[in-house]
């Protein structure tokens, strides 16, 4: 285990260690390459800016899929339509305000 590869290295209980040092038997070590940070969790609401319908839709995330190739898909509502990674910040948002700002941008700033 090498400290600078640890997910907890900035808040490590072994403060003062050389971050390149090897630690044997550290019970807190977690390889940061194995940690996946999600945009949201199951049960959260996400907001979709619909440029065609010119409105914001809200969806409940009911499933999250993490795939071997690194893709993370968020499934919404009662149907299996995934939110793919390329949609975050473009049409899919964590906040309604973000989706409304995008919709305003799509409309050309005219609310």
N, C-alpha and C positions, 0 to 999 in steps of 0.2 A: 504494500500500500504506500502510495506517495501522497503526502499531505495536499499538494496543490491540485490533485485530481479528486479531492474529497468535496462533496457537496457542502459540507459544513465548515470548510477551511477558514472562512472569514469570522465565524463565531465559535471557533474551536476551543474546547476546554484546555487545550495545551498551548495557550497563548505564549508567544515568544519563541516557539519552535521555528526552525528554518522551514519554509514552505516546501522546499525541495527534499526535505528529509524523508526517510522511510520510517514508517511506524509499524511495529509488529504487535498484533494483538489489540489494536485500538477497537474498542467495542462500538464506537460511534461512526467509524468510517463508512461512507456510502459513496460509491463511484458515481460522480456527477454525470458521466456518459450514459448511465442507466436510468436517470431521473427524467421523467417527462412532465413538463409544466403545461397544464391545460388552460385554455381560455376561460372555461367555466366548468361547472359540475352538473351532473344529472340533477334535474329539478329546477335549474336556473332558467330564466326567460332570456331569450335572445331576440333581437329585433332585426327585421329584414327591410331594407329600403327598396321598395318596388317602384322602379322608374317607369314601368309600363302603366301600372294602376295608379301611380302617383300618390301612394300612401305607404305607411309603415305597418307591417304585420308583426305581431309578437308570437313567438313559438316557445313552447316548453321543451327543453332538451330531455329526451327520454332514454337516450342511450349514447355512449361514446365508444367508438372503435379505434383501437391503436393497432396499426398494421406493421408487419415486418419491414416494410420499405420506409418507415418513418412517418407515413401519413396518419393524421388523426382526423377522423370524421365525427361530426356531431350530428346526431339524428334528432329530428324535431317532430313535434306533434304526433298525430295518430298515423302518420304515413312515413315510409322509409326514405325520405328525401334528405340526403346528407348535406351538411354545410362543409364544404371542402376548404382546405387551408388557404387557397387563393381568394376566397370570398371575404375573409375577415378584413374589415376596414374599407371594403369596397361596397358590398351590399349587406354583409352581416356585421352586427354590432352588439356589444355587451350592454350598452345603454340606449335608451330610447332617444336621448338627446343626440347621440352620435348618428343614429339612423336619420333623424330629422334634419341634421346639418347636411348629411349626404344627399337627402332628397331635395333640399333647398339648392344644393350645388347642381344637381341634375336638372332642376327646373330653371337654372340660370339665375338664381338669387331672388326670384320673384315668388313670394309666398302668397 
